[in-house]
């Protein structure tokens, strides 16, 4: 056997980079279930008593002293969440308005809310036997975040070919839209497109008139945004439930009162009025706090908290009805199982985790593990029918408790960090709000936002064809929705750029000096092309290529070969995803050209699957989620086994007769996403090394 070292090819490097960022990002997101995670995050969430360096750095960012800000953090310990910290410190903290937030916003108030949520011991999808709303949204955010972080670490590929003039629009093809998007991204990061777009925005609301490339890129973005909305609201079993929450909240927001307040000419009076509408509290506790007789006494709830409490309270009521219905069933009335489940619900977070872990290790359902842990209250074993009812009972109880705990943190916590955070944010953005109020009519944008939500809810109502069959909303329906509303989004940018030049220049400087700089690739790792087809001429992981090669070279030869095989399998998997994504995009483009916007009179089934590898990564996280067995014993299920199951007790915005089964749709059966390969060997071999590399990059970039 040759003793020559094994070298990674460009496709293997790209696959390695994808796998490691995918795993590390979600691992960091999940770590915040632990109350200590926020304390180990580092800047800007360092407890104020532990070190003055974070305070100094926060002040430096506030006053724009970037060099001092970086040097003050050089002695800080590495973050336990380096990818999340990199995104926060490089992109968000320097943003106008956000950089003016006081240190206590991060290291006391925000940190306090994060710890409160972690200590609340919210339920797991494993226990409830379904992929809940929090899991759906957390995995979506994680997949989106990993895409951004991958771009920041690897950089936008540089080109040696002419990426400037000469772009030819091919808006009728998927390949043409992809080329337009790549062209626009490259020209923003390395060219003058950002400058040109800011200049155009100050002159005209028609931003798409800049060039065919920009117009096609906007269409590309709208299709991908529509695909995300469609996946959340149509394909997800939680979709109709989330629509119900949006609808309930939407009805409680006093849009008319907000618009009337925005009519006030004096900016200070207007801001004060808006704050009073949403944040003012009237209670005995609030009065005694104000005059100094008490400190941090419960001071009631403001309108924002009342809306949150009412919506979650209504929601919890649905679950309690399910609980009462199961509790009264004769199969369980004298069994003693219900008291055992209730006793476990009142146990400590440590006990909950121990029972959950025992359920996984012993390959038994969570209900079986609970009953064994409560053997002093119940020694009998349930029948299969009783077991099924107990799973539903436990799931509904957990859901009701979750909403009560979230309400406690958001609405009844003392001190009230939530209200204080919003007040601090309003104070930080006060100068920007004043300028906007003086030069932009904000009322029409509040009205437009209200109309957008109205139409979003309307789009999600299914139609019936001539045979009385249900026609769920298609991706094309969401594209038409976004197209109808993009005009006023562009009008707002125009009004802002034209009427508020001083604020516009601040945001331009932030985008130029912070955001774009974060996505520029090191010159030593410049690519010679940007498409997957040019992978043989690319350095697959961009600026991360050399660190990843170095980490791989430290593995023993046998592990290198195993890892390389897994990378080849993953590269083939992503190649299939890219091909499938292109076909789906082409189908949508053709469908948009054929289909008229108003399809109420002649409904037909449109596209149910959209483009983007992002969605596959998102689904991968959902599919890997552990779920309790449905039988008393057996191996744990996974998210892919319950992807069409909704937690018992959840009601949607539509009546039950109007709910469709997304798994039975024709396209869902014919266009199946391939299964991802097993890449655990890659994570085991290089996961910790990758985290150390990112932590070093995050620390070094703040200290340079």
N, C-alpha and C positions, 0 to 999 in steps of 0.2 A: 504494500500500500504506500502511496506517495506521502512523503512527510511535508509537502508544500502546504502552507497555511490556506485555509478555505476562505475565499474572498466573496463578499456579497455583491450580486449584480444590482443594477439600478432598480429593477422591479422588486427584488427582494428587500432592498433598503426601504422602498416606498411601503411595502407590505409590513415590514417591521415597525416603521414609524406609525402607520395606521393602527396596528394592533396595540402598541404600547400607549399611545395617546387615548385610544378608546377605553382601555382598561383603567388607566390611572385617573382619567377624568371622573368616571362614575364611582371609582373607589373613594375619591375625595368627596364627592357629593354624598355618598352613603355614610361617610365618617361622621357627618354632622348629627347622626342619631345619638352620638356620644356627647354628653354635656361638656367634656373636656376638649373636644375638637376645636371649638372656637378659641379656647385659651392657647392652644398650640399652633394656631394659625399664624401668629406673628403680626407684623404691621399690616393694617392699621388697627387691629383688634387687641393689641397688647393691653393688659390691665394697666391702668394709669399709675398704679402704685409700684409696678414691677420695674419700670425703667422710664427715664425721661427721654430716651432717644426717639421713641415713637411720637411723643408729644412735639419734640423739636422738628421731626420730619414732617408731621402734619402741618405745623406752622409754616415750614418752608414751602410746602406745596401750595398752601393757601396764598402766600405772598409771591409765588412764582419763582422762588429761588431754587431752581431745579438742581443746580450743582450741589448746594448745601444740603438739599433734601436727600440726594443720593449718598453723600458722604456721611450723613448722620445715621444712615441705616447700615453702614458697612460692618458694624460690629454685631448686628442683630443675628440671632440664631436662625437657621433655615426653617422655613415654614413647613408644617405638616401637610399643607395643601398647596404645593408650589405652582401647579397649573392655574388654580383659581386665583392665587395671589398675583401671578404674572398678569393675568387679565385685568384684575382690579387696579394694580399699581401702574401698569403701563397705559391703559386706555381710559379707565373711568375716573380715577382720582385727579388727574390733571384737567378734567373737563371744566369749562366755565360754569360757575355755580357750585358744582360739587367740590371744587378745590377750596371754596370759601366756607365749607362746613367746619364747625368747631371740632376739636379732637374728641370731646365727649360724645359726639354723635356716633362715632365708631367704637371707641374702646369702653364705653359705658352703656349707652342706650341700645345701639344695634346689637352689641355683644350680649346685653341682658335679654333681649328678645330671643336671640338664637339659643341661649342657654335654657330659657324657659320652655321653648318648643322641644328641645332635646329632653329636658327633665319631665315633660308631660307624658312621655312614654306612649306616643301614638302607635296605633296598631300596625302590623305588617301584612302585606298581601298574603304571605304564607298562612297566617291565622284565619283570614277571611275567605280563603279559597277562591279569590278572584283578583284580577288586576285593578286596583282601585284608582280613583281620580288622582291622588297624590303620586302614585307610582307612574301613571301615564304622563303627567306633566313633568315630573322630575326626570324621567328618562328622555323626554323630548328636549328639555333644557340642557341635559348633559350631552346629548348628541349634537345639539347646536353649538354648545360651548366647545366641544372637542374640535369641531370644524374651524372655529375661529382661532383657537390656540394652536392648532396644527399650522395654520397660516402664519401665525406670529413666530413660531419656532423655526419652521422651514423656510418661510418667506415666499413671496410671489415669484415664480420662475422668471429669470431674466432671459432675454432673447438676443440673438445676434442678427436675426432677420428683421426686416423693416416692419415695425409695429405701429407706424404712424399713418401717413396718408395712404390712400389706395384701398380702403376697406370697401368691399362690395356687399351690399345687403342681400341676404337670402332668407327673408323673414318667413317664407313659406315652408322652410325645412327645419327640422330639429338641429341639424348640423350647423345651419346658418345662424340660428339663435345662440347656440353654444359658442360659436366663433365670435359673435358680437359681444357676448358677455366676457369672454377671455380678453378681447380687444379693449373693452372699456376698463376692466380691472387693471390690466397692464398699463394703460395710458393714465389712469388715476394715480397709480403707485409710482410709476417711473416717468410719466410725461407731464403734460400741462393741462390735462382734462379737468382736474379739480378747479384750477384757476379759471378756466373758461366757463365751467358750469356756474361758479359763483357770480361771474360777470353777467352771464345770461340771465340768471335768476333775478338780478337787480333790474333787468330791462324788461323781461317778459315772463308770464306764467307758463308759457309753452316750452317746457324744458326739453321735450322730445324733438323740437325743431333744430336742436344743435347739430345732429347728424343722424344718418340711418343707423349707425352703430348704437347710439344712445337709445333711439326708439326701439330697436330690436332687443336691446338689453333690458329695457323696462318691461317688455312683453315676457322675456325670459324670467324675470323676477316675479312678475304677477302670476305666471303659471306655477312656479314653485311655491309661492305663498298660498295660492289656491289649493295646491296639493296638501299642504300642511293643515289648512282649515278643514279640508275634506276628510283627512285621516283622523283628525281629532273629533269632529262632530258626526261623521257618517260611519266610518269604518270601526272606530273604537266603540266597544260596548258601553263606555262611560259617556259617549257623545251626547245623547239625549238628556242625561242627568246634568251634564255641565251646562247645556242650553237652559235647563230649568233654573239653575243658579243664576245664570246671566240675566234671564228674563225677570226673575224675582227682584234682583238687585236693580235692574234697569227701571222697573216701575217705581222704585222707592227714591230714586235720585231726583231732586227738585230742579229740573233743568230750567223751568221758567223763572224761578227765583234767582238762579245763578245768572241768567241773562239780564234780569232786571238789575242785579248788583253790578254787573259789568258796564251798565249804562252810566254809572256814577263817574263824573268827570275827574275828580281828584283821585290819583292813583293810590295814595296811602289809605284813603277812606274806602276805596274799592277793595283793596287787599284785606283790610280789617274786616269788612263786611263778609267776604268769602270765608275768612277764618272763623268768624262767629257762626256762620251758617252750619259749617261742618264740625267745628271743634269746640264750640262753646258748651259749657256744662253748667247746669243749674241744680244744685243740691245742697243739703246741709253740710256734707263733707267738703264740697268745693268752697262754701262760704267760710267755714272755720279754717281751712287751709289758707285762704286769701287774707284773712285778718290776723293769722299767726297763732291761733289757739291750738291748732294741730298741724302735724307734718305728715304728708303722704297718706292722709285718711282717704277712704274710698269716696271719691267725689263724683259719683254718678257716671253717666255715659253721654257722649255727644252724639250728634246725628249720624256721623260716620259709623260709630260703634253700635248705635241702635240698628242701623241697616244691616251690619254684619251679624249682630245678635239675632235679629228677626229672621233673616234668611237661614242661618244655621239652625235656629230654633225650630222653624217650620220643617226643615230637613230632618232634624233629630226626631220630630214628632212622627214622621213616616216610619222610621225605624222602630220606634217604641210601639207603634201599632203592630208591626210584624212580631216584635218580642212578645207582646200580650197575646197575640193570636196563637203562637207556638206554645206559650206557657199554659194556655187553657186546653190544649189538646189532651184527650183522655189517655193517649199513649204515654204521656210523660207526667200526668197529674200526681201519681203516687210512687214514682220511680226513685226519687231522691237525686236524680241526675242534675236537675236544674239548680238546687242549692250548691252542689259541688262546682258547677260552672260559675255561679255567682261568687262563690268564695275565691275562686281563682282570679276573677275579674278585679277583685279588691286587693290582690296580692301586690308585692313590690315589683318594680321593673326588673330587678335581678332574678326574682322567681319566675317572672314571665319569660325571660330570656333562657333560663335553665330548662323550663318545660319545653320550650320551642326547640332547643338544641337536642333534648332527649328524644323528642318526636322525630327529628331528622335522623339521628343516629340509630334509633331503634326501628326505624321504618314503620312507624305507626302514625295514625292521624293525630292532629293536635287535640281533638276531643278525647281520644283514648289516653294520651299522655296526661291530660288534665285530670281525668277521672282516677288514674293511678296515683297521681300526686295528691289527690284528695280522698284517698282510700278510707280515711277515718269517717268521712261523711257518706261514702258510697262504695260498697265493695262489689256490687253486681256489675255485669257487663251488658251494655245496651245491645238490642237487636239492630239489624241493619236499618230498619225503618226509624227506630229511635235515634240511631247514630246520625242519620241524614238530617233529622229534625234538630238535633243538638248542634250540628255544624251550622245550620241556618240561624239558630238561636244565638250562638256565640258570635257569628259574623254580624248580625244585626245589633247585638249589644255593643260590640266593639265600635261599630259605625256611630251609634248614638253617643257613646262615650267620647269618641274622637271629636265630634262637633262641640260637645260641652267643654272639652279641654281647650280646643282652639278658641272658643268664645271667651274662656277664662283668660287666656294669654292676651288676646287682642282687645278685650273689652272690660275686663274686671281686675286686671293686674294692678298692684300698687307697689311702687310708683308706676304711673301710666306712661311707659316708654313709647308706646305707639303714637299717642297724641303728641308727645314731646318731640319725637322724630319728625313728624310732619311739620310742626311749628318751626323746628330748626331748618328744615329744608326750605320752607317758605321764606324764612329770614335770609338764608344764603342766596336764594334766587330773587330776592326782593328787587335789587337794582335792574335785573333783566326784565322782571315782570312789569316794573314801572315804565321802562322804555317801550315794551311791547304794547302796554295799555295806551300809551300816548300816541302811538303811530299805527297800530293795527286794530281793526274792529274784531275783537275776540268773540263777540256774540255769535257771529255767523258760523264760526268754527265749532262752537258748542252745539249749535243747532244741527250742523252737518254731522257731527259725531253722533248725536242722538238719532238722526235719520239713518246713519250707517248701521247702528245696532238694530234698529227696527227692521231694516232690510235683511240684515244677517239672520235674524230670527225668522223672517218670512221665507228666505231662501231654503232654510232647513226643514220647511214643511214639505212632506212628500206629496206627489201628485198621483193621480190614477189614470191609467190608460183606458182605452175603450173596453178592454176586457175586465176592467175593475181591479187590475193588478197594481200593486204599489210601485211607484217609480221614485227611488230615492234621489236626492240632489246629486248631481255629477260634478266633476272637477270643472267642467265648462261653466256650470252655473256660478261657481265661486269666482271664476275668471271674469265673467260678465259683471258680477257684483263689484269686484275690485276696479275694473275698468270704468264703471260708472262713477266711482268716487275718487279716482286718481286726480281728476281735474281740480277739485278743491284742495287736495293735498299739495299740488303744485302751486295753486294760488296762494296758499299759506306761505310757502317758501318764498314766493315772489314778494308778498307783502312784507315779510320779515327782512329779506335781503335789501329791499328798496327803502323801507322806512326806518330800519334800525342798523345803520352802517357800523356803529361802534360795537354793537353786540355781534353782528355778522363777522367783523374782522377778528374778534376773539375766538369764535368758533372755527373760523378758517385757520387761524394760527394753531389751534388745538389739533385739528385734523391733519394739518401739514406737518407739524413738529412731533406729534405724539402717535397718532393713529397710523399715518402712512409710513412713518419711520419704522414703526413696529413690524410692518409687513414687507419691508425691503430686505432682499436677500444679501448675505455677505458676498462680496465680489469674488472671493476665492472659491465660492460654490455656485457660480453662475451657471444657469442652464443654457442650453443652446436651442431650446424649444419648449413649448408649453403643453402639448397634448400628450395623451397616453401613447399614441402611436409613435411618438418620438422618444419613447422611454430608453431606447438603446443609446441615445445621445444626451440623456439627462442624468444628473446626479440625484437619484431617486428621492432622498429626504432633504434636499436643499441644504440649508445651513446646519442641519442636524446630521448630515451624512458622516462627517468625520467622527463626532462623538459616538454615534451608533456603531460605526465600524470598529472603533477602539474597544467598545464594550463587548462586541461580538468576538473580537480577537482574543479576549481573555478567557473565553470558554474553552473547555477541553474539546478535543477533536470529535469525540462521539456526540457530545451535546451539540456542537456546531452542525453536524450532519443532520441530527434530528430537527433542530430549529430550522435549518435551511429547507428541509422537506415540508415543514409546516408553512413556511413563507411561500413556497411555490404553490401549495394548495390554496393559500389565501389569495395570492395574486391571480390565480385562475378564477377563483370565486368572484373577485372584484371586476375582473374582465367581463365575466358573464353579467354582473350587475350593470356595468357601464353600457353593454350592448342592449340589455333589457330596458334601461332607463332611456336610451336614445329612441328605441321603438315606441315606448309609451309617450315620450314627448312628441314624436312625429304624429302619433295617433291623435293627440290632443290638438296639435296645430291644424291638422286636417279637419277635425271635428269643429273647431272654432270657425273655420272658413265656411263650412257647410251649414252650421247650425245658426239660426237666428236667435237673437237675445231673448225674445219673448216666446217661451215654449209652453206657456200654460195651456194654450188651446190645442196643442199637438205634442203632448209630452212623449219623450222617448228616453230610453236608458243611454246615458252618456258614459264617459270614461270613469271608471272606478279605481284605477291605479294610475299614479302619476310618476314623473321622473325624479331622479335624485338618489344617489347612494346614501345621502343623509337619512332617508326614511328606512333603508335597510339596517343601518346602524342603530337607529331608534328601535326598530322591531327586534333586533338582536338582543338588546337590553331587556325588552319585555319578555321575549321568548325564554331567556335564561333564568328569569325570576322563579324561585322555588315556591311551590304551592302545596299545601297539605293534601295528603291522599284523601280521596272521596270515600274510601272504605276504612274500616277500623284498622287494618294493617295493610302495608304495601309501601313501595318506594315513593318518595315525594314526586309530585307532578311538577310540571314546569309551565311557564306562562303560555307557551304555544298550545298546551293542552286545554286551556280555559280562556282562550283569546276572545271567545264570543259569549262569555259568561259575565253577567252583571251581578253585583252583590245583592243579596236578598233585602228588600225594603226600599231600594232606590227607585224613585219614580222619575219619569222624564217629562219633557215639555209637551210630548204628544200622548194621546190616549194609547192604550195597549194595542188597540186594533190597527193603529197607524205605525207600528214598529216593524221594521224589516229585519230580516236575517242576512247580514252582509256576507256571510260565508256561502249563502246559496245563490248569490248573484252570478250570472254567467261568466263575467270577466274574472271574478275571484277564483273560479274553478279552472279557467283556461290559462290565466297569466299568473303562475305561481312563482314566488320568489325562491331562488335556490337556498338550500340550507347552508349556513356558514360552516367552515371546517373547524375541527377542534384545534385550538391554538394555545391550550393551557401550558404546553411545554415552553412556548415562547415567553409567556408571562412569568412562569416559574424561573426561567433562566435569566431573564433580563429586566423583569419588572422593577425590582428594587434598584438596579443600576440606573434605569431610566429616570426614576424619581429623584435620585441623587443628582443626575445630570441637570434636570430641570431646576431643582432647588439651587444648584450652583449658578445656573444662568440667571435665575430670578434675583439672587443675592448680588451677583457680580454686576448686573446691569443697573441695580440701584446704587452701587458704590462707585461706578466708573465716573 
